[in-house]
């Protein structure tokens, strides 16, 4: 089974590597086309989240109703080849720049970028489907087959979840650095620069990666027979329905998905708590990169802090099984630890917008406070890290540093809530509930993009930070309420162990009382014998 798990982890690595490369590269590609404008990047994020909200429950229903391996094959095929086509389209836009900018009075360029956004939306939906299937369903089935009892199943599940998160965070450290190196240093000509070359490499990589991922997952599928079992007994209609019937069926599936989700009971509170974590700009995404660039930090410095955040999150995934399995801390208490660790550093981010150098509050005219001596000294130290030697960097460095350290608590909380979902939700409902959860997450992410569009000035970024810290604080309060609610309830295996201990204790006391009664009766019979003899 160790080889099968290695193949499973390898497939997760390839999938995560491709996602991280493309997520980093696409924002650079849009900036390359639009010359530092973030409008297209914001619209791309907005539309991706909007479609994820609409189709999340439907995708989850497809995961529940179809054979596991078929869902993964089609999802990965659509995802990888959509990315490859998108890279190809970007290359054509850049190589034939004059044609795209002058055709249809420049509207052809907008049409080409709209096509890139559509392809990215399709790839994101396919990626969501694959993640729901593998991370919410496959890992549970695999942990069940590797376990002998419920307690061992919970431990095995936490180990696999932690390993998958470590893989994801490891690729988040390395992939952007590799993409940045390719874009920065591989210049082969006027048009065929590093950015264009990276798109060609990424397109070829997605085609090759698809073949390797399918081979690995097919092998894992054969090694774990439980994956082949159908989750819902049904009669499959072989006749193809028309388009109207398919649309009605999708609407019914959407309604059913929300109905199933709303009947999850105690899961609703941590679900909303988890979704609120997406209503934040305090993450290393295109918005943070744009703000950091406006604060005159170089890409190299941003990538270092980005990697620091990934390492911090990686430590969170290592701490999760240690706290839950080794120290035997209950799952919801581990979540409290993660929430506290996260919110402490986010309050540091809140303080950063009031520090010198922040455009939110103007302390001094820092641009006039740079002497020649300071400038020469700065050139020897900061040349490779910042763009200006006469700018105050206290605010942005504190902001990004606290943001990076907060990733520890964020990923610890993420693992806890994810395992709560896996343990509490029925097998035949995992996919549809996961789809609805993804939709709610994307809704709050959508609200974030709308807030950024409304407050798009760099000087207004402080308001976005206040909004983010407030959302995480509300999330923390909701999770505390959930923990208090279930705090009086004991976990099933703890109840069983207590019952066994009480039964053993009762049997020992019963034996002791029986011995006492026997001894008492012995002494009573002796006393009666003495009385008879005396009489």
KOLDOTI-480646 format. One record per residue (C-alpha): residue number from 1; residue in three letters; x negated, y, z. Coordinates in steps of 0.5 Angstrom, whole numbers, padded with zeros to 4 digits. Each point is the difference from the previous one (the first is absolute). Example, Ala and Ser with C-alpha at 12.3 -4.5 7.8 and 13.67 -1.06 7.14 Angstrom:
2
   seq   type       X       Y       Z
     1    ala   -0025   -0009    0016
     2    ser   -0002    0007   -0002
! end
This chain:
535
   seq   type       X       Y       Z
     1    unk    0000    0000    0000
     2    unk   -0006    0005    0001
     3    unk   -0001    0000   -0008
     4    unk    0007    0001   -0001
     5    unk    0000    0006    0005
     6    unk   -0007    0003   -0003
     7    unk    0004    0000   -0007
     8    unk    0006    0003    0003
     9    unk   -0005    0005    0003
    10    unk   -0003    0001   -0007
    11    unk    0006    0001   -0003
    12    unk    0002    0006    0005
    13    unk   -0007    0003   -0001
    14    unk    0001    0000   -0008
    15    unk    0007    0003    0001
    16    unk   -0002    0005    0005
    17    unk   -0007    0002   -0004
    18    unk    0004    0002   -0006
    19    unk    0006    0004    0004
    20    unk   -0006    0004    0003
    21    unk   -0004    0001   -0006
    22    unk    0007    0002   -0004
    23    unk    0002    0005    0006
    24    unk   -0006    0004    0000
    25    unk   -0001    0000   -0007
    26    unk    0007    0002   -0002
    27    unk   -0001    0007    0004
    28    unk   -0006    0001   -0003
    29    unk    0002   -0001   -0007
    30    unk    0006    0005    0001
    31    unk   -0005    0005    0002
    32    unk   -0004   -0001   -0006
    33    unk    0006    0001   -0004
    34    unk    0003    0006    0003
    35    unk   -0007    0003    0003
    36    unk    0001    0000    0007
    37    unk    0008    0001    0000
    38    unk    0004   -0005    0005
    39    unk    0006    0001   -0003
    40    unk    0000   -0006   -0004
    41    unk   -0003   -0004    0006
    42    unk    0006    0002    0004
    43    unk    0005   -0002   -0005
    44    unk   -0003   -0007   -0001
    45    unk    0000   -0001    0008
    46    unk    0008    0003    0000
    47    unk    0002   -0005   -0006
    48    unk   -0004   -0006    0003
    49    unk    0004    0001    0007
    50    unk    0007    0001   -0003
    51    unk    0000   -0006   -0005
    52    unk   -0003   -0004    0006
    53    unk    0006    0002    0004
    54    unk    0005   -0002   -0005
    55    unk   -0003   -0006   -0002
    56    unk   -0003   -0003    0007
    57    unk    0006   -0004    0002
    58    unk    0001   -0003   -0007
    59    unk   -0008   -0002    0000
    60    unk    0001   -0003    0007
    61    unk    0006   -0004   -0003
    62    unk   -0004   -0002   -0006
    63    unk   -0005   -0003    0005
    64    unk    0005   -0004    0004
    65    unk    0004   -0003   -0006
    66    unk   -0006   -0002   -0004
    67    unk   -0006   -0005    0000
    68    unk   -0005    0003    0004
    69    unk   -0006   -0001   -0005
    70    unk    0005    0002   -0006
    71    unk    0001    0007    0004
    72    unk   -0008    0001    0001
    73    unk   -0002   -0002   -0007
    74    unk    0005    0005   -0003
    75    unk   -0001    0006    0005
    76    unk   -0008   -0001   -0001
    77    unk    0001    0000   -0008
    78    unk    0004    0006    0000
    79    unk   -0004    0004    0005
    80    unk   -0007   -0002   -0003
    81    unk    0002    0001   -0007
    82    unk    0004    0007    0001
    83    unk   -0007    0003    0003
    84    unk   -0004   -0003   -0006
    85    unk    0005    0004   -0004
    86    unk    0000    0006    0004
    87    unk   -0008    0000    0000
    88    unk    0000   -0001   -0008
    89    unk    0005    0006    0000
    90    unk   -0004    0005    0004
    91    unk   -0006   -0002   -0005
    92    unk    0004    0002   -0006
    93    unk    0002    0006    0003
    94    unk   -0007    0002    0002
    95    unk   -0004   -0002   -0006
    96    unk    0006    0004   -0005
    97    unk    0000    0006    0005
    98    unk    0001    0005   -0006
    99    unk    0006   -0004   -0003
   100    unk    0004   -0001    0006
   101    unk   -0001    0007    0003
   102    unk    0002    0003   -0007
   103    unk    0005   -0005   -0003
   104    unk    0008    0002    0002
   105    unk   -0003    0007    0003
   106    unk   -0003   -0004    0005
   107    unk    0006   -0004    0002
   108    unk   -0003   -0007   -0003
   109    unk   -0005    0001    0006
   110    unk    0006    0000    0005
   111    unk    0003   -0006   -0003
   112    unk   -0006   -0004    0000
   113    unk   -0001    0002    0008
   114    unk    0007   -0002    0001
   115    unk   -0001   -0007   -0004
   116    unk   -0006   -0001    0005
   117    unk    0005    0002    0006
   118    unk    0005   -0005   -0002
   119    unk   -0005   -0006   -0001
   120    unk   -0003    0002    0007
   121    unk    0007   -0001    0003
   122    unk    0001   -0006   -0004
   123    unk   -0007   -0003    0003
   124    unk    0002    0003    0007
   125    unk    0007   -0004    0000
   126    unk   -0004   -0006   -0002
   127    unk   -0005    0001    0005
   128    unk    0005    0001    0006
   129    unk    0004   -0007   -0003
   130    unk   -0007   -0004    0001
   131    unk   -0001    0003    0007
   132    unk    0006   -0002    0002
   133    unk    0000   -0007   -0002
   134    unk   -0007   -0001    0002
   135    unk   -0001    0004    0007
   136    unk    0007   -0001    0002
   137    unk    0002   -0007   -0002
   138    unk   -0006   -0004   -0002
   139    unk   -0004    0002    0006
   140    unk    0005   -0003    0005
   141    unk    0001   -0006   -0004
   142    unk   -0007   -0002    0000
   143    unk   -0001    0002    0007
   144    unk    0006   -0005    0002
   145    unk   -0003   -0006   -0004
   146    unk   -0007    0002    0004
   147    unk    0003    0000    0007
   148    unk    0003   -0006    0004
   149    unk    0004    0004    0005
   150    unk    0004    0007    0000
   151    unk   -0006    0003    0005
   152    unk   -0005   -0002   -0005
   153    unk    0004    0003   -0006
   154    unk    0000    0007    0003
   155    unk   -0008    0000    0001
   156    unk   -0001   -0003   -0007
   157    unk    0005    0005   -0003
   158    unk   -0004    0006    0004
   159    unk   -0007   -0003   -0003
   160    unk    0003    0000   -0007
   161    unk    0003    0007    0000
   162    unk   -0006    0003    0003
   163    unk   -0005   -0004   -0005
   164    unk    0005    0003   -0006
   165    unk   -0001    0007    0003
   166    unk   -0007    0000    0001
   167    unk   -0001   -0002   -0007
   168    unk    0005    0006   -0002
   169    unk   -0004    0005    0004
   170    unk   -0007   -0003   -0002
   171    unk    0002    0001   -0008
   172    unk    0002    0007    0003
   173    unk   -0007    0001    0002
   174    unk   -0004   -0002   -0006
   175    unk    0005    0001   -0006
   176    unk    0001    0007    0000
   177    unk   -0008    0001    0001
   178    unk   -0001   -0005   -0006
   179    unk    0005    0004   -0004
   180    unk   -0003    0007    0002
   181    unk   -0007   -0003   -0002
   182    unk    0002   -0002   -0007
   183    unk    0004    0006   -0001
   184    unk   -0006    0005    0002
   185    unk   -0006   -0003   -0003
   186    unk    0002   -0004   -0006
   187    unk    0000    0005   -0005
   188    unk   -0001   -0002   -0007
   189    unk    0002    0006   -0005
   190    unk    0004    0006   -0001
   191    unk    0007   -0005    0000
   192    unk   -0003   -0006    0003
   193    unk   -0001    0002    0007
   194    unk    0000   -0003    0007
   195    unk    0007    0001    0001
   196    unk    0002   -0003   -0007
   197    unk   -0005   -0006    0001
   198    unk    0003   -0001    0006
   199    unk    0007   -0001   -0003
   200    unk   -0002   -0005   -0005
   201    unk   -0004   -0004    0006
   202    unk    0007    0000    0004
   203    unk    0004   -0002   -0006
   204    unk   -0004   -0006   -0001
   205    unk   -0001   -0002    0007
   206    unk    0008    0000    0001
   207    unk    0000   -0005   -0006
   208    unk   -0005   -0004    0003
   209    unk    0002    0000    0007
   210    unk    0007   -0002   -0002
   211    unk   -0002   -0007   -0002
   212    unk   -0005   -0001    0006
   213    unk    0006    0002    0005
   214    unk    0005   -0005   -0004
   215    unk   -0005   -0005    0000
   216    unk   -0001    0001    0008
   217    unk    0007    0000    0002
   218    unk    0002   -0006   -0004
   219    unk   -0005   -0004    0003
   220    unk    0002    0003    0007
   221    unk    0008   -0002   -0002
   222    unk   -0002   -0007   -0001
   223    unk   -0004   -0001    0006
   224    unk    0006    0003    0004
   225    unk    0006   -0005   -0001
   226    unk    0004    0005    0004
   227    unk    0000    0005   -0005
   228    unk    0003   -0004   -0005
   229    unk    0007   -0001    0004
   230    unk    0005    0005   -0002
   231    unk    0003    0005    0005
   232    unk    0007    0000   -0002
   233    unk    0004   -0006   -0003
   234    unk    0003    0003   -0006
   235    unk    0003   -0002   -0007
   236    unk   -0004    0003   -0005
   237    unk    0004    0003   -0006
   238    unk   -0004   -0002   -0006
   239    unk    0005    0005   -0005
   240    unk   -0003    0007   -0001
   241    unk    0005    0005    0003
   242    unk    0001    0007   -0004
   243    unk   -0003    0006    0002
   244    unk    0006    0003    0004
   245    unk    0000   -0007    0004
   246    unk   -0007    0001    0002
   247    unk    0001    0007    0002
   248    unk    0006   -0002    0004
   249    unk   -0004   -0006    0003
   250    unk   -0006    0005    0002
   251    unk    0005    0005    0003
   252    unk    0003   -0006    0004
   253    unk   -0007   -0002    0002
   254    unk   -0002    0007    0002
   255    unk    0007    0000    0005
   256    unk   -0002   -0007    0003
   257    unk   -0007    0002    0001
   258    unk    0002    0006    0004
   259    unk    0006   -0004    0004
   260    unk   -0005   -0005    0002
   261    unk   -0005    0005    0002
   262    unk    0005    0004    0004
   263    unk    0002   -0007    0004
   264    unk   -0007   -0001    0002
   265    unk    0001    0003    0007
   266    unk   -0006    0002    0005
   267    unk   -0004    0000   -0007
   268    unk    0003    0006   -0002
   269    unk   -0004    0005    0005
   270    unk   -0007   -0003   -0001
   271    unk    0002    0001   -0008
   272    unk    0002    0007    0001
   273    unk   -0006    0001    0004
   274    unk   -0005   -0003   -0005
   275    unk    0003    0004   -0006
   276    unk   -0001    0007    0004
   277    unk   -0007   -0002   -0001
   278    unk    0000    0002   -0007
   279    unk    0003    0007    0001
   280    unk   -0007    0003    0000
   281    unk   -0006    0003   -0004
   282    unk   -0005   -0002    0005
   283    unk   -0002   -0006   -0004
   284    unk   -0006    0000   -0005
   285    unk    0004    0001   -0006
   286    unk    0000    0004   -0006
   287    unk    0003    0006    0004
   288    unk   -0005   -0001    0005
   289    unk   -0005    0000   -0005
   290    unk    0002    0006   -0003
   291    unk    0000    0004    0006
   292    unk   -0007   -0002    0002
   293    unk   -0002    0002   -0007
   294    unk    0003    0007    0001
   295    unk   -0004    0000    0007
   296    unk   -0006    0000   -0005
   297    unk   -0002   -0007    0002
   298    unk   -0003   -0005   -0005
   299    unk    0003   -0006   -0002
   300    unk   -0006   -0004    0003
   301    unk    0001    0003    0007
   302    unk    0008   -0002   -0001
   303    unk   -0002   -0007   -0002
   304    unk   -0004   -0001    0006
   305    unk    0005    0002    0005
   306    unk    0005   -0004   -0004
   307    unk   -0004   -0006    0001
   308    unk   -0001    0002    0007
   309    unk    0008    0000    0001
   310    unk    0000   -0007   -0004
   311    unk   -0005   -0003    0005
   312    unk    0004    0003    0006
   313    unk    0006   -0004   -0003
   314    unk   -0004   -0006   -0001
   315    unk   -0002    0000    0008
   316    unk    0007    0000    0001
   317    unk    0002   -0006   -0004
   318    unk   -0006   -0003    0004
   319    unk    0003    0002    0007
   320    unk    0007   -0002   -0001
   321    unk   -0002   -0008    0000
   322    unk   -0004    0001    0006
   323    unk    0005    0004    0004
   324    unk    0006   -0005   -0002
   325    unk   -0004   -0006    0000
   326    unk   -0006    0000    0004
   327    unk    0003    0005    0006
   328    unk    0007   -0003   -0001
   329    unk    0003    0007    0000
   330    unk    0007    0000   -0002
   331    unk    0001    0002   -0007
   332    unk    0005    0006    0001
   333    unk   -0006    0003    0005
   334    unk   -0005   -0001   -0005
   335    unk    0004    0005   -0004
   336    unk    0000    0005    0005
   337    unk   -0007    0000    0001
   338    unk   -0001    0001   -0008
   339    unk    0005    0006    0000
   340    unk   -0003    0003    0006
   341    unk   -0007   -0001   -0004
   342    unk    0003    0003   -0006
   343    unk    0004    0006    0003
   344    unk   -0006    0003    0004
   345    unk   -0004    0001   -0006
   346    unk    0005    0003   -0004
   347    unk    0001    0005    0006
   348    unk   -0007    0002   -0002
   349    unk    0002    0001   -0007
   350    unk    0005    0005    0003
   351    unk   -0005    0003    0003
   352    unk   -0005    0001   -0006
   353    unk    0005    0004   -0004
   354    unk   -0001    0006    0006
   355    unk   -0008   -0001    0000
   356    unk   -0005    0005   -0004
   357    unk    0001   -0001   -0008
   358    unk    0007   -0002    0000
   359    unk    0004    0003   -0005
   360    unk    0006    0000    0004
   361    unk   -0003    0005    0005
   362    unk   -0005    0005   -0002
   363    unk   -0005    0001    0006
   364    unk   -0006    0004   -0004
   365    unk   -0002    0001   -0007
   366    unk   -0005   -0006    0000
   367    unk   -0002    0002   -0007
   368    unk   -0004    0006    0002
   369    unk   -0003   -0003    0006
   370    unk   -0006   -0004   -0004
   371    unk   -0007    0003    0001
   372    unk   -0005   -0002   -0005
   373    unk   -0004   -0004    0005
   374    unk    0007   -0004    0001
   375    unk    0001   -0001   -0007
   376    unk   -0007   -0003   -0001
   377    unk    0000   -0004    0006
   378    unk    0007   -0003   -0003
   379    unk   -0002   -0001   -0007
   380    unk   -0005   -0005    0003
   381    unk    0005   -0004    0004
   382    unk    0007    0001   -0003
   383    unk   -0002    0000   -0007
   384    unk    0003   -0007   -0001
   385    unk    0006    0001    0005
   386    unk    0003    0007   -0002
   387    unk    0001    0005   -0005
   388    unk   -0001    0006    0004
   389    unk   -0005    0002    0004
   390    unk    0004    0006    0003
   391    unk    0006   -0004    0002
   392    unk    0002   -0002    0007
   393    unk    0002   -0007    0000
   394    unk    0002   -0002    0008
   395    unk    0007    0000   -0002
   396    unk    0000   -0005   -0006
   397    unk   -0006   -0004    0003
   398    unk    0004   -0001    0007
   399    unk    0007   -0001   -0004
   400    unk   -0003   -0006   -0004
   401    unk   -0004   -0003    0005
   402    unk    0006   -0001    0005
   403    unk    0004   -0002   -0006
   404    unk   -0005   -0005   -0001
   405    unk    0000   -0003    0007
   406    unk    0007    0000    0000
   407    unk    0000   -0006   -0005
   408    unk   -0002   -0005    0006
   409    unk    0007    0001    0003
   410    unk    0004    0001   -0006
   411    unk   -0002   -0007   -0003
   412    unk    0000   -0003    0007
   413    unk    0007    0002    0000
   414    unk    0002   -0002   -0007
   415    unk   -0003   -0007    0002
   416    unk    0005    0000    0006
   417    unk    0006    0002   -0003
   418    unk   -0001   -0004   -0006
   419    unk   -0001   -0006    0004
   420    unk    0007    0002    0004
   421    unk    0003    0000   -0007
   422    unk   -0003   -0007   -0002
   423    unk    0002   -0004    0007
   424    unk    0007    0003    0001
   425    unk    0003    0000   -0008
   426    unk    0003   -0006   -0003
   427    unk   -0004   -0004   -0005
   428    unk    0005    0001   -0005
   429    unk    0001    0008    0001
   430    unk   -0007    0002    0001
   431    unk   -0001    0002   -0007
   432    unk    0006    0004   -0001
   433    unk   -0001    0003    0007
   434    unk   -0007    0002   -0002
   435    unk    0003    0003   -0006
   436    unk    0004    0005    0004
   437    unk   -0005    0001    0004
   438    unk   -0005    0002   -0005
   439    unk    0006    0005   -0003
   440    unk    0000    0003    0007
   441    unk   -0007    0001    0000
   442    unk    0000    0003   -0007
   443    unk    0005    0005    0002
   444    unk   -0004    0003    0005
   445    unk   -0006    0000   -0004
   446    unk    0005    0003   -0005
   447    unk    0002    0006    0005
   448    unk   -0008    0001    0001
   449    unk   -0001    0001   -0008
   450    unk    0006    0005    0000
   451    unk   -0003    0004    0006
   452    unk   -0006    0000   -0003
   453    unk    0003    0003   -0006
   454    unk    0004    0005    0004
   455    unk   -0006    0002    0004
   456    unk   -0005    0000   -0006
   457    unk   -0005    0005    0002
   458    unk   -0006   -0002    0004
   459    unk    0001    0006    0005
   460    unk    0007   -0004    0002
   461    unk   -0004   -0007    0001
   462    unk    0001    0001    0008
   463    unk    0007    0000   -0001
   464    unk   -0001   -0007   -0003
   465    unk   -0004   -0002    0006
   466    unk    0005    0002    0005
   467    unk    0005   -0004   -0004
   468    unk   -0004   -0006    0000
   469    unk   -0002    0000    0007
   470    unk    0007    0001    0002
   471    unk    0003   -0006   -0004
   472    unk   -0006   -0005    0003
   473    unk    0002    0003    0007
   474    unk    0008   -0002   -0001
   475    unk   -0003   -0007   -0003
   476    unk   -0003   -0001    0007
   477    unk    0006    0002    0004
   478    unk    0004   -0005   -0004
   479    unk   -0005   -0006    0001
   480    unk    0000    0002    0007
   481    unk    0007   -0001    0000
   482    unk    0000   -0007   -0003
   483    unk   -0006   -0002    0005
   484    unk    0004    0002    0006
   485    unk    0007   -0004   -0003
   486    unk   -0004   -0006   -0001
   487    unk   -0005    0001    0006
   488    unk    0005   -0004    0004
   489    unk    0001   -0006   -0005
   490    unk   -0005   -0005    0000
   491    unk   -0003   -0003   -0006
   492    unk    0003   -0007   -0001
   493    unk   -0007   -0004    0001
   494    unk   -0001    0004    0007
   495    unk    0007   -0002    0002
   496    unk   -0001   -0008   -0002
   497    unk   -0006    0000    0004
   498    unk    0003    0004    0006
   499    unk    0006   -0006    0000
   500    unk   -0005   -0005    0000
   501    unk   -0004    0003    0005
   502    unk    0006    0001    0004
   503    unk    0003   -0008   -0001
   504    unk   -0007   -0002    0002
   505    unk    0000    0004    0006
   506    unk    0007   -0002    0002
   507    unk   -0002   -0008   -0001
   508    unk   -0006    0001    0005
   509    unk    0005    0004    0005
   510    unk    0005   -0006   -0001
   511    unk   -0005   -0005    0001
   512    unk   -0003    0004    0006
   513    unk    0007    0000    0003
   514    unk    0001   -0007   -0001
   515    unk   -0006   -0002    0003
   516    unk    0002    0005    0006
   517    unk    0007   -0004    0001
   518    unk   -0003   -0007   -0001
   519    unk   -0005    0002    0006
   520    unk    0006    0003    0004
   521    unk    0004   -0006   -0001
   522    unk   -0006   -0004    0002
   523    unk   -0001    0004    0007
   524    unk    0008    0000    0001
   525    unk    0000   -0008   -0001
   526    unk   -0006    0000    0005
   527    unk    0004    0004    0005
   528    unk    0006   -0004    0000
   529    unk   -0004   -0006    0001
   530    unk   -0003    0003    0006
   531    unk    0007    0002    0003
   532    unk    0002   -0007   -0001
   533    unk   -0006   -0003    0003
   534    unk    0001    0004    0006
   535    unk    0007   -0001    0001
! end
